[in-house]
């Protein structure tokens, strides 16, 4: 373990029965091969467990790539590791008690070029895994997404139910960002533990073909100061 580096876990725990997105099924987590059943295959004292998971891709803390929105966009297998890992990060804090809509005015004054831009609203800290979490949540406006695109952010993340306003049926933020190949991470947590800048952000999914969204173990890496 490198004592000069601090790792902050920004992901929610995925467990049996967790509802991440209202209307989508919860994951089913069980044994495919239990330890007890495995004993028949191995010598005494040796046993293994092989798990089985059934879930939709939008579970827990997850990342969206262009294929999620566009049929011909890059899927998880086509996005390079440099877009998932060790991105220079910046946190922009917009408490949900002050505003649910994150606008261009909230973003101005921050250097977002080639950075992972993480929006800390406090929504997930207050409402995760409750019925309140899904309704009336913080979101980016279409103009804010266009500003991130124009200023060439590399990734956008939020500690909320959705980076778009879900009261309507359009999703302009997903459309704008994913069309520009700016990845999206939703349902982040623990952003209050991060400094405004001076950290590296990673959110690496498995290399699936034909999949546009998948859970990640999102994390920040911070150099300790002496």
FENLINWO-V651336 format. One record per backbone hydrogen bond with DSSP energy under -0.5 kcal/mol. NH is the residue of the N-H (numbers start at 1). CO is the residue of the C=O. E is the energy in kcal/mol with one decimal. If there is no record, write none. Layout:
nh=NH co=CO e=E
nh=NH co=CO e=E
//
This chain:
nh=3 co=1 e=-0.8
nh=5 co=2 e=-1.6
nh=6 co=222 e=-3.5
nh=8 co=220 e=-2.6
nh=9 co=7 e=-0.5
nh=10 co=218 e=-2.5
nh=15 co=13 e=-0.5
nh=17 co=27 e=-2.0
nh=18 co=15 e=-2.1
nh=20 co=18 e=-0.6
nh=24 co=21 e=-2.5
nh=27 co=18 e=-0.7
nh=28 co=54 e=-2.7
nh=29 co=27 e=-0.5
nh=30 co=52 e=-2.6
nh=32 co=50 e=-3.1
nh=33 co=50 e=-2.3
nh=38 co=34 e=-1.9
nh=39 co=35 e=-0.8
nh=39 co=36 e=-0.8
nh=40 co=37 e=-1.0
nh=41 co=38 e=-2.0
nh=42 co=38 e=-0.7
nh=42 co=39 e=-0.6
nh=46 co=43 e=-2.0
nh=47 co=45 e=-0.5
nh=50 co=33 e=-2.3
nh=51 co=49 e=-0.5
nh=52 co=30 e=-3.1
nh=54 co=28 e=-2.5
nh=59 co=57 e=-1.8
nh=62 co=60 e=-0.6
nh=62 co=186 e=-1.2
nh=63 co=214 e=-2.3
nh=64 co=184 e=-3.3
nh=65 co=212 e=-2.7
nh=67 co=74 e=-2.4
nh=68 co=65 e=-2.1
nh=69 co=66 e=-1.5
nh=70 co=66 e=-3.0
nh=73 co=70 e=-1.8
nh=76 co=211 e=-2.4
nh=77 co=208 e=-1.4
nh=78 co=75 e=-1.4
nh=79 co=75 e=-0.9
nh=83 co=80 e=-2.0
nh=84 co=81 e=-1.7
nh=85 co=81 e=-2.2
nh=87 co=201 e=-2.9
nh=89 co=199 e=-2.5
nh=90 co=116 e=-2.3
nh=91 co=196 e=-3.0
nh=92 co=118 e=-2.6
nh=93 co=91 e=-0.5
nh=94 co=92 e=-0.6
nh=94 co=120 e=-2.2
nh=96 co=121 e=-2.4
nh=98 co=95 e=-1.7
nh=99 co=95 e=-1.7
nh=102 co=100 e=-0.6
nh=102 co=139 e=-3.2
nh=103 co=101 e=-0.7
nh=106 co=103 e=-0.8
nh=107 co=103 e=-0.8
nh=107 co=104 e=-0.9
nh=108 co=104 e=-2.2
nh=110 co=107 e=-1.6
nh=112 co=110 e=-0.8
nh=114 co=152 e=-3.1
nh=115 co=112 e=-2.2
nh=116 co=88 e=-2.6
nh=117 co=115 e=-0.7
nh=117 co=155 e=-3.1
nh=118 co=90 e=-2.9
nh=118 co=116 e=-0.7
nh=119 co=117 e=-0.6
nh=119 co=157 e=-3.0
nh=120 co=92 e=-2.3
nh=120 co=118 e=-0.7
nh=121 co=119 e=-0.8
nh=124 co=159 e=-1.6
nh=126 co=122 e=-1.7
nh=127 co=123 e=-2.6
nh=128 co=124 e=-2.0
nh=130 co=127 e=-1.3
nh=133 co=127 e=-0.6
nh=133 co=130 e=-1.1
nh=134 co=131 e=-0.9
nh=135 co=132 e=-1.0
nh=139 co=100 e=-2.6
nh=140 co=163 e=-2.8
nh=141 co=102 e=-2.2
nh=145 co=141 e=-2.0
nh=146 co=142 e=-2.2
nh=147 co=143 e=-2.0
nh=148 co=144 e=-2.2
nh=149 co=145 e=-2.3
nh=150 co=146 e=-2.8
nh=151 co=147 e=-2.0
nh=152 co=149 e=-1.5
nh=153 co=148 e=-2.4
nh=154 co=115 e=-2.4
nh=155 co=115 e=-1.6
nh=156 co=183 e=-2.7
nh=157 co=117 e=-2.9
nh=158 co=185 e=-1.9
nh=159 co=119 e=-1.3
nh=162 co=138 e=-0.5
nh=166 co=164 e=-0.6
nh=168 co=165 e=-0.5
nh=175 co=171 e=-2.2
nh=176 co=172 e=-2.7
nh=177 co=173 e=-2.7
nh=178 co=174 e=-2.4
nh=179 co=175 e=-1.6
nh=180 co=176 e=-1.0
nh=181 co=178 e=-1.4
nh=182 co=177 e=-3.0
nh=183 co=154 e=-1.2
nh=183 co=181 e=-0.7
nh=184 co=64 e=-1.8
nh=185 co=156 e=-2.3
nh=186 co=62 e=-2.1
nh=187 co=160 e=-1.3
nh=188 co=158 e=-2.0
nh=189 co=10 e=-1.5
nh=193 co=190 e=-1.8
nh=194 co=191 e=-1.6
nh=198 co=89 e=-0.6
nh=199 co=89 e=-0.5
nh=200 co=221 e=-2.4
nh=201 co=87 e=-3.2
nh=202 co=219 e=-2.5
nh=203 co=84 e=-2.4
nh=205 co=203 e=-0.6
nh=208 co=206 e=-1.6
nh=211 co=208 e=-0.6
nh=214 co=63 e=-1.4
nh=216 co=61 e=-2.8
nh=217 co=204 e=-0.6
nh=218 co=216 e=-1.0
nh=219 co=202 e=-2.5
nh=220 co=8 e=-2.2
nh=221 co=200 e=-2.8
nh=222 co=6 e=-3.0
nh=222 co=220 e=-0.5
nh=223 co=198 e=-0.5
nh=224 co=4 e=-3.0
//
